[in-house]
Amino acid sequence: MSGHKTYHVAVIGAGVFGAWTAWHLAKRGKRVLLIEAHGPGHSRASSGGESRIIRMGYGADELYTRWSQRSLVQWKEFFAAKQKQLFLETGVLWMAGNNDARLKDTSATLKQYRVKFEELDRATLEKRYPQIGLEEIQKGIFEPHSGVLLARRAVAAVVEDAIRLGVEYRCAQVVEPREAGAVKHVTTKQGERIGAGQFVFACGAWLGKIFPDVLGARIFPSRQEVFFFGTPAGETRFAPPALPTWLFQEDLVYGMPDIESRGLKIAFDEHGERVDPDTQSRIVSPETTKAVRKYVARRFPALRGAPIVETRVCQYENTSSGDFLIDRHPEMENVWFAGGGSGHGFKHGPAVGEYLAGQLLDAAKPEPRFSLATKETTQNRAVY
């Protein structure tokens, strides 16, 4: 296979960024190979897990509001075409206390981009969501048409459709390319050489391990613990439509209602400790478990003492700012990075794939915020 170019593009990594990139390239008639070390949306991937939020609100950050809008349209069209119900319109409720500058910014941006939303005062919140312990919460913003993507299955569906469109899929582990200039092929751990015109590395938390010199200090995989709490028997107040997907802004806590009877999902959005995605423990810690129990008792008083029915440990794959990293390798002109999902990336999969196809095939104007040059070696989060 090494003697001639077999593929226009080889995409390494079948998480949400890699899957949608392969899909968009195939849609445009390219011969694509999609290589994945474990499987689409596997249990160690940042794209793995049952559910991910899709919301339009990003404070004053218009870029990600636009990309969320574009992505939601594509997710919905894709699911409708495949007759798969993998987007749930639960609505998304943002809540804030006295520090409501971000909510004001969100409101202005949503208005600008004609996103339907409601602004809710404390009295309305109390009346509509009596199951929530509001304490210092003063106001909220509700996006009725946002909600939840069923993550693992959504990624698998995109890969399956990419294969239908002609993408070749292979389970293999790719090693770091060593050539400078134009890379002619990559090699797998099994010794196979794979030739392509361009290579996209969409390897999430593994990017820093594959490219230690360039990305080792610029990709920060962090440990993130997720909990599901069992709701009382016969209780519907914690399932949609009674409870939407929710975010408590100042607390840096988010969660989802009881979806598919898995329980109320809750996670802290603060960045956890830096970890290795291959070796970190996937068992939740006693400290976080205690903190989450306490938090649930405060915010959802009827769930005080409720059983934890499921837990997960995944990872964010942060850049210094929280902006995505979608750029060329500085020394390998036909090698691209697609990563830096930073905990908010999943929803944007379709827009990322579309953007990358434009970069690779049309030499489209790059977004400066995604450049490698803007990625620092110390974290200073700016995107929430």
Secondary structure, DSSP 8 states (H G I E B T S, - for coil): -TTS--EEEEEE--SHHHHHHHHHHHHTT--EEEEESS-TT-TTSTT-SSEEEE----TT-HHHHHHHHHHHHHHHHHHHHHT---EE---EEEEESS--HHHHHHHHHHHHTT---EEEEHHHHHHH-TTS--TT--EEEEETT-EEEEHHHHHHHHHHHHHHTT-EEEE--B-----SBS--EEEBTT--EEEEEEEEE--GGGHHHHSHHHHTTT-EEEEEEEEEE---TT--TTSTTTS-EEEETTTTEEEE---TTS-EEEEE-S---B--TTTS--S--HHHHHHHHHHHHHH-GGGTT--EEEEEEEEEEE-SSS--EEEE-SSBTTEEEEE--TTT-GGGHHHHHHHHHHHHHH-----GGGSGGG--SS------
